[in-house]
Amino acid sequence: MRMTNEQKDLRSSLLFEQAAYCHLLSTSPSPQVRKYAFHIILAGYRFSKAGQKEHAVRAYRQGFQIYRGRGWRVAEEHVLYTLGHQALLMKDYDSTAELFNELLSGSRPASANALQQMCHLREFFIVHHMREKGNDSGKAAASAAELTVPVFRAQQCVADLSCREWGGGEILGLEGAHPGASWQALEKAVCEQMRGQEILFLQRTCQTIFTPVSNNSLVPQVF
């Protein structure tokens, strides 16, 4: 019987869980911890498909003890997100908030996938909104929400529309910064296409670098 081909999710999850414990109890030459974590996560996935939310959370938490702090960012984010989602389905808003706080904590490296970040952030706000409303009995959450989303400081931000690569400490001395050549060429091509004639001199209509020390009086214009 192959547990991966097993159509019954509940039976497959039990097989995965027992296989995980076999790897953990192996003594030749040492316990196979990574295989244990992999199989216990698979067991949690099949428990979830079988509708066994409590067992799914238990299995995922066991596996997360191995994945946490190992530098396996993608696996760690997946387990944290799944745990948070399962806790949300069980209406355990306090645990969900803690898990999503850890997922978006500034101490962890951020996901390189912008779409994934947006998904995490959206559910982060949903979770804290539902936590604020309280549980089914109408009781408000006892403790204040701890938000781990980084603070956005507009005074320290740089908006660059060119293809320039930035290094640390380059924000100063940009009062006279000029648009990048790539942006000027694109703007010139658009203007020529719209007007139907070649443009010898293109009046500057927008700056490409906006900083706290630059002159931000120019704004894009629509032709």
N, C-alpha and C positions, 0 to 999 in steps of 0.2 A: 504494500500500500504506500503510495507516494503522497505525502502530505501536501505538496504544492499542487497536485492535480485533484485533490479531494474537493468535491463539489459541496459537501456539507461544511459550512463555515464553522460551526461550533465544534465539530469533530476535528477539523483541520487545525483550529486554534489550540485545542488540547494537545494535539500531536506536536505542534510547534513549541508549545510551552514545555512539554516533557523533553523534547530534543534540546531545548535551551538549558534545562537543568542537567542533562547528561553532559553537555559541553562544560558546564560550570563545575561539575563534580569529577571531571576527567583529571587524572593524575599522571598522564604520560605526554610530555614530561612535566607539564604544569596545567592548571585550569585554563581552558580556552575561553577567556573572558570576552574577546571580541565576537566570537561565534555565538556565545551565550547572549550577548546584547542584541546581535542581529536577529536571532531566532525569537527572542522574547518580544521584540518590536513587531515581528511578523505575526506573532500570536496576538498581540494587541490589535493589530489591523483586522485580523479575522474575527476576533471577539467583537470588534466594533461593527463589522458587517453582519454578524449574527444578532446584533441588538443588545449585546451584553456590555453596557456602558461601564459598569463598575469594574468588571474584569478587564476591560480594555484600558481603563485608566490605571489600574494596578499594574498591568504588564508594561505599559508605556513608562510609568514611573520607575519600575525596576530597570528597564533598559536605559533610561535617562541618567541613572546613577553612573553608568559606564561612559556615556557619551559626553557628559558635562565636563567642561574644562580641558578637553583633549585637543582643542583646536580644530575639530571637525565641524566647521561652521554650518555647512548645509544640513548635515544630519542633526545637529543640535537645534537649528531653527525649525526643522521639520517636526521633531519630537515636541518641542515647546509649543509650537502652533497647534499641533494635534491635541496635546494635553489641554491647552486652553480652550479649544473648540469643544472637546468632550465635556469639560467642566461647565462650559456655558450651556450645553444641552441638558446637563443635569441641574442647571439653575444654581450652581455653586459659584456665585458671583465674586465672593472674596478670593477664592482660589484662582478663579479665572483672571481677576485683576492682577494678582501676584505673578502669574505665569506670563501674561502679556507685558507686565512691567519689566520682567527679566528679558523677554524677547526683544524689547526696544530699549533696553538699558544702554547707556552711553559707554559702559565698560566693556561691551561686547562689540566685535567688528561688525559693521553694517553690511547687509546683503548688497551684492553688486547689482542685483536685478531690481530696477526701478519699479516694475509692476508688482513684484513681490513686496517691496517696501510699502507701496501704496495699499496693498491688500492688508498687510499687518497693521498699518496705521489706522485704516478704516475700522477694522474690528477692535482695535485698541479703544477708539472713541465709543464704539457701540457698547463694549464691555463696561467701561466706566460710567456710561449713561445708565445702563441697566442696574449697575451696582448702586448708583445714587438713588434710584427709585426704590431700592430695597427688595426684599424677598416677597414671596407670595402672600405672606401674612400682613404685608404693608409696613413692616418695620424698617426703618432706615438703617443703612449700614452704620455700625458702631464707630469704626475708625475712619479718619479722613483718608481720601484717596491719595496715594503716592504716585505722582506722575513722573515718568522717567524720560519723557520726550525732551530732547535738547532745547534749550532756550534759543530763540531766533533773535539775534542782535542786529538790527538794521544798520546801526552805525558802524559795524565792522564788516559789512558785506560788500562784495564787488560783483557787479553785473558786467560781463564781457561778452559782446556779440561777435567778436572776431574769433579766429582760430588760434589765438595765442595761448601758450602753455604758461601757467603761473608757478612761481616758486615762493617759498616762504619770505615774508618781509618785503614784498614788491608793491604793497599798497601805497606806500609813501612816494611822493614826488611825481604823481600822475596828473597834476593840474593841467598840463598841456598835452595830455595824451591824444593821439590822433587815431582815426578809424583805421582798422586793418585793411590791407590792400584787397583781400578776398571779399570783404563786405562792400568796399567801394566799387569793385568790378561788378558785383551782382546788382548793386543799386543802379549803376550806369546802364547795364544791360536791360533792366526792367524799364527804366525811363525811356530808352531808345525804342523799345518794343511798343510802349504805350503811345509815344509821340510819332512814331513812324519815321524818324530821321536821326542821323548821327549827332551825338552831343559832344562838342569839343571841350566844353568846360562844365563840369557838374557841380552845381552849388551844393554845399554840404547841408544835408537835411537832417542828419541824425548822428549822434556820437555813438561809438560802440563800447565805450568803457565808462561805467557809472560807478563812482567811488565816493566816499565821504569828503574827499578833498578836491574832486573835479567839479567843473562847471556843468551842472546838469540842466541847463536851460533849454537845450535842443531836444526836441521830441520827434519821433517818426511822423512823416506826413504821407497821406494817401493821395495818389495821383488819380 
